[in-house]
Amino acid sequence: MTLDDKLDDWPFETLKLGEYFSFARQAARRVRETRMNFVDAVNDVLSGRVVTDREREMLAQKARSIVYLGLEDE
């Protein structure tokens, strides 16, 4: 397996891994604080940043898991 083969399944096109976790935690915090829905919270924290639909969906899913599992959002 080559490095290119491993990168074919990399889900991010615009986000870095650290950004993904940071944005998801921020969205989870907004959901907890304001009872905002997950999609709106993700859109809010991205504040106009262009990401793929897949990345946006992954952020909402990660924010859900943070909230529902009671993980820290800091």
C-alpha positions as CSV (number, residue, x, y, z in Angstrom):
1,M,0.0,0.0,0.0
2,T,1.4,3.4,-0.9
3,L,0.9,6.7,0.7
4,D,-1.5,7.7,-2.1
5,D,-3.7,4.7,-1.3
6,K,-3.9,5.7,2.3
7,L,-4.9,9.3,1.4
8,D,-7.8,8.1,-0.8
9,D,-10.0,7.5,2.2
10,W,-9.0,10.7,4.0
11,P,-12.4,12.4,4.6
12,F,-11.2,16.0,4.8
13,E,-10.7,18.3,1.8
14,T,-10.6,21.7,3.5
15,L,-10.3,21.1,7.2
16,K,-7.3,19.9,9.1
17,L,-7.8,17.3,11.8
18,G,-7.3,19.8,14.6
19,E,-9.7,22.2,13.1
20,Y,-12.3,19.5,12.8
21,F,-12.1,18.7,16.6
22,S,-12.0,22.4,17.5
23,F,-15.1,23.3,15.4
24,A,-17.0,20.3,16.7
25,R,-16.3,21.2,20.3
26,Q,-17.3,24.8,19.6
27,A,-20.6,23.7,18.0
28,A,-21.3,21.3,20.9
29,R,-20.7,24.2,23.4
30,R,-23.2,26.4,21.5
31,V,-25.8,23.6,21.4
32,R,-25.4,23.1,25.2
33,E,-25.5,26.8,26.0
34,T,-28.3,28.0,23.6
35,R,-30.2,24.8,22.7
36,M,-29.4,25.6,19.1
37,N,-29.8,22.6,16.7
38,F,-26.6,20.9,15.6
39,V,-26.6,22.0,12.0
40,D,-27.1,25.7,12.9
41,A,-24.4,25.5,15.5
42,V,-21.9,24.1,13.0
43,N,-22.9,26.8,10.4
44,D,-22.5,29.4,13.2
45,V,-19.0,28.3,14.2
46,L,-17.8,28.0,10.6
47,S,-18.9,31.6,10.1
48,G,-18.8,31.6,6.4
49,R,-15.8,29.3,6.0
50,V,-16.1,27.1,2.9
51,V,-16.1,23.4,3.7
52,T,-17.5,20.4,1.8
53,D,-20.9,19.0,2.6
54,R,-19.3,15.8,3.9
55,E,-17.1,17.8,6.3
56,R,-20.1,19.8,7.5
57,E,-22.1,16.6,8.2
58,M,-19.1,15.1,10.0
59,L,-18.8,18.2,12.2
60,A,-22.5,17.9,13.1
61,Q,-22.1,14.2,13.9
62,K,-19.1,14.9,16.0
63,A,-20.8,17.7,17.9
64,R,-23.8,15.3,18.5
65,S,-21.4,12.7,20.0
66,I,-19.8,15.2,22.2
67,V,-23.1,16.4,23.6
68,Y,-24.8,13.0,23.9
69,L,-21.8,11.2,25.4
70,G,-21.2,14.1,27.8
71,L,-17.7,14.8,26.6
72,E,-15.9,18.0,27.3
73,D,-16.2,20.8,24.8
74,E,-13.2,22.7,26.0
